[in-house]
Amino acid sequence: MNFTFRQLKAFEAVARHLSYTRASEELHLTQPAVSMQIRQLEEHVGLPLFEQIGKRIHLTDAGRELYHYSCAIAAQVSELEMVLEEMKGLRRGHLTIAVASTANYFVPRLIAAFCQRHQGVSVTLEVTNREALLNLLAINAMDLAIMGQPASSDPVAHPFMENPLVIIAPPDHPLAGEKGIPLQRLAGEGFVVREKGSGTRASTERFFAEHGVAIRATQQMHSSEAIKQAVEAGLGLGVLSLHTLEMELALNRLVILDVEGFPIRRHWYLVHPRGKRFSKVGEAFLNFTLEEARHVLHLPTLPRS
């Protein structure tokens, strides 16, 4: 087969996102250009790689096989780039970071501080949820991941900063301003929750289950922004990372409830596959984050009782 690495790279991006639009944005190409690369690759392979059902595209059996090998090829090319970068030091290099959507409230500032120190370095940032992050780690599709609840098995996780989860409410909520609210008082309250697969939702459900309190999930949202807006509108209480609330707390659009057992004390983790071979850039970012993240980031603190 006489396909090109460019075609394989376009295929890998479409297969990973299952979207021509997102792949074209990542590759900085037009959507027709990406579609052309896929058509040419299918001609070389002699088999269809995608099929469209309704408005969504899916990998065919041949596409799944090719995706498996394209990830392996990309990993080998990445390793080659890494070896060459090591010869150059930190004057140049590229870093791919995947983060949980909640971490995206502070990670751009962390990346900016790192890039100011190493001005020849470029960074690709992918924002997704915990479940997708674990899938990316499983196929070694990024240099590092930042998340709030790492898997307990294979990936190596380095804690670098606290990530407290708090209960939020609109300022006019009947519980706003009360001290030491018992958990049982929340049993009748409606909660706006994250989608299944979210680390925040998993931690919240586990906490209430451990304390024998059943909460009522009345709304489900796919982002912290949507939850904040829903809580502000009076659709229920919410549980979010304190690091997502800087603006809303400052403007008094939301308040943190003083609830027994809260905040839930978690950490942010820098995660990578076990045995990962880092480039100079990847190793530098790992050390930078572990040593200096808390100093370069100006994050909100819990209000005093």
Secondary structure, 3 states (H helix, E strand, C coil): CCCCHHHHHHHHHHHHHCCHHHHHHHHCCCHHHHHHHHHHHHHHHCCCCEEEECCEEEECHHHHHHHHHHHHHHHHHHHHHHHHHHHHCCCCEEEEEEEEHHHHHCHHHHHHHHHHHCCCEEEEEEEECHHHHHHHHHCCCCCEEEECCCCCCCCEEEEEEECCEEEEECCCCCCCCCCCECHHHHCCCEEEEECCCCHHHHHHHHHHHHCCCCCEEEEEECCHHHHHHHHHCCCCEEEEEHHHCHHHHHCCCCEECCECCCCECCEEEEEECCCCCCCHHHHHHHHHHHHHHHHHCCCCCCCCC
